[in-house]
Amino acid sequence: MIHVFRLLALIGIVLSTGLGAVHESAGQSSSLTAFYTAPVVSMAPMWIAKDAGFFKKQGLDVKLVFIASGPLGTTAILSGDVDVGVIGGFAPIRAIAGGNKNLAMIGQTKNRMTGAIVGKKEIATVQDLKGKRLGIDRIGSNPDMFTQASLARFNIDPLKDLQYIQLGSIGQGIPALKAGTIDAVSTSTPHDLFAQRLGFKVILDITAMKIPLASTVLLSARNTVERKHADLAKFMRAYAEAIHYFITNKEGAIQIVAKYTKVEDREVNGHAIESEWEAVERTLQVDPKGIELILALMSKSMPQAPAVKTEEFYDSRFTNELRDSGFLKKLWGEKL
């Protein structure tokens, strides 16, 4: 009889431990830590999903943090400090091409290059940029990629044909133009509007060129995808709804953008939002062509990059679920 009691007690301990673990796991599964890497409008759907309640609608408690660069965001994903984030495509693609196979893009939020080269009025054409001082935030950034890819269409290599000047940050472009230390700058919204207000001109509208690029993506780790599949599926539904809000509720988007960018000028925020609309990927599907272009741009410093297969960079299970379940169709109707 004593043995029976001992056995029942042991079973009770095992069951209570197991149930406790299940309860703890269930509690953890409803929360995620997400990040964004810049206070720029292309990342606004992440802020909207948080502030407009789309994460909460999906039953998610999302802690949103700011990580100040793509490489740092990529490192945070690999270390497990964060679960998912919105990030420029260059850093994770470079990391995956370099051998970090645990990384995976689970969605794409921006499917083309955006931005503009603005500068002095006497620069009449793109060809007139040759020999001029062109400012860029830093080599390896999204604006740098956009500049190299767009100018290549005019047979111009910024590193050879221009005086390519690194400014440190995108916010330094307009002050440098005003000071006369550069002749033109490659920038993005709303800085292009700031430049035009000061009398500078748009020399090249990069957005209008519609060059496909994995410009802004949603990044996670493959082991996180396996452990938190259900939560990430909810995350993606919330993000899809946030994109719909971003495009269809301009006034609401302006308020949220102002909060995170600290820009109070309504005209500036409206201009920035409208400039992003055409580049937003409503389906969140990753476009392999956008990855290929980044790999081609990376080939100068990483010759092996173009040989890496594009399917090694992303996991399409969540975007396929959004499509196949009818979620996107219900959200967008005929506008998809």
GIVEN-V945508 format. One record per pair of residues at least 12 apart in sequence whose C-alpha atoms are under 8 Angstrom apart, sorted by sequence separation. I is the first residue (numbers start at 1). J is the second residue. D is the distance in whole Angstrom. If there is no record, write none. Layout:
i->I j->J d->D
i->I j->J d->D
//
This chain:
i->50 j->62 d->7
i->73 j->85 d->8
i->173 j->185 d->6
i->254 j->266 d->7
i->257 j->269 d->7
i->173 j->186 d->8
i->50 j->64 d->8
i->73 j->87 d->7
i->173 j->187 d->7
i->292 j->306 d->7
i->254 j->269 d->6
i->254 j->270 d->6
i->70 j->87 d->6
i->74 j->91 d->7
i->165 j->182 d->8
i->170 j->187 d->7
i->174 j->191 d->7
i->70 j->88 d->6
i->74 j->92 d->6
i->292 j->310 d->7
i->254 j->273 d->8
i->291 j->310 d->7
i->70 j->90 d->8
i->71 j->91 d->5
i->171 j->191 d->8
i->174 j->194 d->7
i->250 j->270 d->7
i->253 j->273 d->8
i->70 j->91 d->5
i->71 j->92 d->7
i->74 j->95 d->8
i->174 j->195 d->6
i->70 j->92 d->7
i->288 j->310 d->6
i->250 j->273 d->8
i->288 j->311 d->8
i->78 j->102 d->7
i->78 j->103 d->7
i->77 j->103 d->8
i->130 j->156 d->8
i->127 j->154 d->7
i->139 j->166 d->7
i->246 j->273 d->8
i->32 j->60 d->7
i->34 j->62 d->7
i->36 j->64 d->8
i->38 j->66 d->7
i->115 j->143 d->7
i->126 j->154 d->8
i->134 j->162 d->7
i->136 j->164 d->7
i->138 j->166 d->5
i->286 j->314 d->7
i->30 j->59 d->7
i->31 j->60 d->6
i->32 j->61 d->6
i->33 j->62 d->6
i->34 j->63 d->6
i->35 j->64 d->5
i->36 j->65 d->7
i->37 j->66 d->6
i->38 j->67 d->8
i->127 j->156 d->8
i->133 j->162 d->6
i->134 j->163 d->6
i->135 j->164 d->6
i->136 j->165 d->6
i->137 j->166 d->5
i->138 j->167 d->6
i->30 j->60 d->5
i->31 j->61 d->5
i->32 j->62 d->5
i->33 j->63 d->5
i->34 j->64 d->5
i->35 j->65 d->5
i->36 j->66 d->5
i->37 j->67 d->5
i->38 j->68 d->6
i->117 j->147 d->8
i->131 j->161 d->6
i->132 j->162 d->6
i->133 j->163 d->5
i->134 j->164 d->5
i->135 j->165 d->5
i->136 j->166 d->5
i->137 j->167 d->5
i->138 j->168 d->6
i->247 j->277 d->6
i->286 j->316 d->7
i->30 j->61 d->6
i->31 j->62 d->6
i->32 j->63 d->6
i->33 j->64 d->6
i->34 j->65 d->6
i->35 j->66 d->5
i->36 j->67 d->6
i->37 j->68 d->5
i->38 j->69 d->7
i->115 j->146 d->8
i->130 j->161 d->5
i->131 j->162 d->5
i->132 j->163 d->6
i->133 j->164 d->6
i->134 j->165 d->6
i->135 j->166 d->6
i->136 j->167 d->6
i->137 j->168 d->5
i->138 j->169 d->7
i->285 j->316 d->7
i->31 j->63 d->8
i->33 j->65 d->7
i->35 j->67 d->6
i->36 j->68 d->8
i->37 j->69 d->5
i->114 j->146 d->7
i->130 j->162 d->5
i->131 j->163 d->6
i->133 j->165 d->7
i->135 j->167 d->6
i->136 j->168 d->8
i->137 j->169 d->4
i->37 j->70 d->6
i->113 j->146 d->6
i->129 j->162 d->7
i->136 j->169 d->8
i->137 j->170 d->5
i->136 j->170 d->7
i->285 j->319 d->6
i->137 j->172 d->8
i->284 j->319 d->6
i->285 j->320 d->8
i->37 j->73 d->7
i->137 j->173 d->7
i->283 j->319 d->7
i->36 j->73 d->8
i->136 j->173 d->7
i->243 j->280 d->8
i->35 j->73 d->8
i->135 j->173 d->7
i->244 j->282 d->8
i->147 j->186 d->7
i->243 j->282 d->7
i->283 j->322 d->8
i->46 j->86 d->7
i->283 j->323 d->7
i->144 j->186 d->8
i->240 j->282 d->7
i->43 j->86 d->7
i->143 j->186 d->6
i->240 j->283 d->7
i->43 j->87 d->8
i->143 j->187 d->6
i->240 j->284 d->7
i->143 j->188 d->8
i->283 j->328 d->7
i->35 j->82 d->7
i->135 j->182 d->6
i->33 j->81 d->8
i->34 j->82 d->6
i->133 j->181 d->8
i->134 j->182 d->6
i->135 j->183 d->8
i->33 j->82 d->5
i->34 j->83 d->6
i->35 j->84 d->7
i->36 j->85 d->6
i->37 j->86 d->7
i->133 j->182 d->5
i->134 j->183 d->6
i->135 j->184 d->6
i->136 j->185 d->6
i->32 j->82 d->8
i->33 j->83 d->5
i->34 j->84 d->5
i->35 j->85 d->4
i->36 j->86 d->5
i->37 j->87 d->6
i->90 j->140 d->8
i->132 j->182 d->8
i->133 j->183 d->5
i->134 j->184 d->5
i->135 j->185 d->4
i->136 j->186 d->6
i->32 j->83 d->6
i->33 j->84 d->7
i->34 j->85 d->5
i->35 j->86 d->6
i->36 j->87 d->6
i->37 j->88 d->8
i->90 j->141 d->7
i->132 j->183 d->6
i->133 j->184 d->7
i->134 j->185 d->5
i->135 j->186 d->6
i->136 j->187 d->7
i->32 j->84 d->8
i->90 j->142 d->7
i->132 j->184 d->8
i->134 j->186 d->7
i->283 j->336 d->8
i->88 j->142 d->7
i->282 j->336 d->7
i->150 j->206 d->7
i->119 j->177 d->7
i->150 j->209 d->8
i->146 j->206 d->7
i->150 j->211 d->8
i->120 j->183 d->6
i->119 j->183 d->6
i->120 j->184 d->6
i->119 j->184 d->4
i->118 j->184 d->5
i->119 j->185 d->6
i->117 j->184 d->7
i->118 j->185 d->6
i->42 j->110 d->7
i->117 j->185 d->6
i->118 j->186 d->7
i->117 j->186 d->4
i->118 j->187 d->8
i->116 j->186 d->6
i->117 j->187 d->6
i->115 j->186 d->7
i->116 j->187 d->6
i->115 j->187 d->6
i->116 j->188 d->6
i->214 j->286 d->7
i->115 j->188 d->4
i->142 j->215 d->7
i->214 j->287 d->7
i->114 j->188 d->7
i->115 j->189 d->7
i->118 j->192 d->7
i->213 j->287 d->8
i->117 j->192 d->8
i->193 j->268 d->7
i->215 j->290 d->8
i->116 j->192 d->7
i->119 j->195 d->8
i->213 j->289 d->7
i->214 j->290 d->4
i->115 j->192 d->8
i->118 j->195 d->7
i->126 j->203 d->6
i->212 j->289 d->7
i->213 j->290 d->4
i->214 j->291 d->6
i->118 j->196 d->8
i->121 j->199 d->8
i->125 j->203 d->6
i->126 j->204 d->7
i->190 j->268 d->6
i->193 j->271 d->8
i->212 j->290 d->5
i->213 j->291 d->6
i->121 j->200 d->6
i->124 j->203 d->7
i->190 j->269 d->7
i->120 j->200 d->5
i->121 j->201 d->6
i->123 j->203 d->7
i->213 j->293 d->6
i->214 j->294 d->8
i->119 j->200 d->5
i->120 j->201 d->6
i->190 j->271 d->7
i->212 j->293 d->8
i->213 j->294 d->7
i->118 j->200 d->7
i->119 j->201 d->6
i->189 j->271 d->8
i->190 j->272 d->5
i->236 j->318 d->7
i->118 j->201 d->5
i->119 j->202 d->7
i->189 j->272 d->5
i->236 j->319 d->8
i->118 j->202 d->4
i->119 j->203 d->7
i->117 j->202 d->6
i->118 j->203 d->5
i->233 j->318 d->6
i->237 j->322 d->7
i->116 j->202 d->7
i->117 j->203 d->6
i->118 j->204 d->7
i->189 j->275 d->7
i->232 j->318 d->8
i->236 j->322 d->8
i->116 j->203 d->7
i->117 j->204 d->5
i->244 j->331 d->7
i->116 j->204 d->6
i->117 j->205 d->7
i->240 j->328 d->8
i->244 j->332 d->8
i->116 j->205 d->5
i->117 j->206 d->7
i->115 j->205 d->7
i->116 j->206 d->5
i->237 j->327 d->8
i->241 j->331 d->7
i->115 j->206 d->5
i->116 j->207 d->7
i->114 j->206 d->6
i->115 j->207 d->6
i->113 j->206 d->7
i->114 j->207 d->4
i->113 j->207 d->6
i->114 j->208 d->8
i->112 j->207 d->8
i->113 j->210 d->7
i->112 j->210 d->6
i->113 j->211 d->6
i->112 j->211 d->5
i->113 j->212 d->7
i->112 j->212 d->4
i->113 j->213 d->6
i->111 j->212 d->6
i->112 j->213 d->5
i->111 j->213 d->5
i->112 j->214 d->7
i->113 j->215 d->6
i->110 j->213 d->8
i->111 j->214 d->6
i->112 j->215 d->6
i->110 j->214 d->7
i->111 j->215 d->6
i->110 j->215 d->5
i->111 j->216 d->7
i->108 j->214 d->7
i->109 j->215 d->8
i->110 j->216 d->5
i->108 j->215 d->8
i->109 j->216 d->6
i->110 j->217 d->7
i->108 j->216 d->6
i->109 j->217 d->5
i->108 j->217 d->4
i->109 j->218 d->7
i->107 j->217 d->6
i->108 j->218 d->6
i->106 j->217 d->8
i->107 j->218 d->5
i->105 j->217 d->6
i->106 j->218 d->6
i->107 j->219 d->7
i->105 j->218 d->6
i->106 j->219 d->6
i->105 j->219 d->4
i->106 j->220 d->7
i->104 j->219 d->6
i->105 j->220 d->6
i->103 j->219 d->7
i->104 j->220 d->6
i->103 j->220 d->6
i->104 j->221 d->6
i->103 j->221 d->4
i->104 j->222 d->6
i->102 j->221 d->5
i->103 j->222 d->6
i->102 j->222 d->5
i->102 j->223 d->7
i->90 j->214 d->8
i->89 j->214 d->5
i->90 j->215 d->8
i->88 j->214 d->8
i->89 j->215 d->5
i->88 j->215 d->6
i->89 j->216 d->5
i->92 j->219 d->8
i->88 j->216 d->4
i->89 j->217 d->6
i->87 j->216 d->6
i->88 j->217 d->6
i->86 j->216 d->7
i->87 j->217 d->6
i->86 j->217 d->6
i->87 j->218 d->6
i->86 j->218 d->5
i->87 j->219 d->7
i->85 j->218 d->6
i->86 j->219 d->6
i->84 j->218 d->7
i->85 j->219 d->5
i->84 j->219 d->5
i->85 j->220 d->7
i->84 j->220 d->5
i->83 j->220 d->6
i->84 j->221 d->8
i->83 j->221 d->7
i->83 j->224 d->7
i->77 j->219 d->8
i->77 j->220 d->6
i->78 j->221 d->7
i->77 j->221 d->6
i->80 j->224 d->8
i->149 j->297 d->8
i->145 j->294 d->8
i->148 j->297 d->8
i->145 j->297 d->7
i->114 j->276 d->8
i->114 j->279 d->7
i->113 j->279 d->8
i->112 j->279 d->6
i->111 j->279 d->6
i->110 j->279 d->5
i->111 j->280 d->6
i->110 j->280 d->5
i->111 j->281 d->6
i->60 j->231 d->7
i->109 j->280 d->6
i->110 j->281 d->5
i->109 j->281 d->5
i->43 j->216 d->8
i->108 j->281 d->7
i->109 j->282 d->7
i->42 j->216 d->7
i->60 j->234 d->7
i->59 j->234 d->8
i->60 j->235 d->7
i->109 j->284 d->6
i->58 j->234 d->6
i->108 j->284 d->5
i->111 j->287 d->7
i->58 j->235 d->7
i->107 j->284 d->5
i->108 j->285 d->6
i->107 j->285 d->6
i->108 j->286 d->5
i->112 j->290 d->7
i->55 j->234 d->8
i->58 j->237 d->8
i->107 j->286 d->6
i->108 j->287 d->8
i->111 j->290 d->7
i->55 j->235 d->7
i->58 j->238 d->7
i->106 j->286 d->8
i->57 j->238 d->8
i->105 j->286 d->8
i->55 j->238 d->5
i->54 j->238 d->5
i->55 j->239 d->8
i->54 j->239 d->8
i->54 j->241 d->7
i->54 j->242 d->7
i->49 j->238 d->6
i->49 j->239 d->6
i->52 j->242 d->8
i->49 j->241 d->7
i->46 j->239 d->7
i->49 j->242 d->5
i->45 j->239 d->7
i->48 j->242 d->6
i->46 j->242 d->7
i->45 j->242 d->5
i->48 j->245 d->8
i->45 j->243 d->5
i->48 j->246 d->7
i->93 j->291 d->7
i->29 j->228 d->7
i->32 j->231 d->8
i->31 j->231 d->8
i->29 j->230 d->8
i->30 j->231 d->6
i->45 j->246 d->6
i->93 j->294 d->8
i->94 j->295 d->8
i->29 j->231 d->6
i->44 j->246 d->8
i->93 j->295 d->8
i->90 j->294 d->7
i->94 j->298 d->8
i->48 j->253 d->7
i->51 j->256 d->7
i->97 j->304 d->8
i->98 j->305 d->8
i->107 j->314 d->8
i->48 j->256 d->7
i->97 j->305 d->6
i->104 j->312 d->8
i->105 j->313 d->6
i->106 j->314 d->6
i->107 j->315 d->8
i->44 j->253 d->8
i->47 j->256 d->7
i->104 j->313 d->6
i->105 j->314 d->4
i->106 j->315 d->5
i->107 j->316 d->7
i->47 j->257 d->8
i->103 j->313 d->7
i->104 j->314 d->5
i->105 j->315 d->6
i->106 j->316 d->6
i->94 j->305 d->8
i->97 j->308 d->6
i->101 j->312 d->8
i->104 j->315 d->6
i->106 j->317 d->8
i->107 j->318 d->8
i->44 j->256 d->8
i->101 j->313 d->8
i->106 j->318 d->7
i->107 j->319 d->7
i->44 j->257 d->6
i->47 j->260 d->8
i->106 j->319 d->7
i->41 j->257 d->7
i->96 j->312 d->8
i->96 j->313 d->7
i->41 j->261 d->8
i->93 j->313 d->7
i->39 j->260 d->6
i->40 j->261 d->7
i->39 j->261 d->5
i->41 j->272 d->7
i->41 j->273 d->6
i->42 j->276 d->7
i->41 j->276 d->7
//
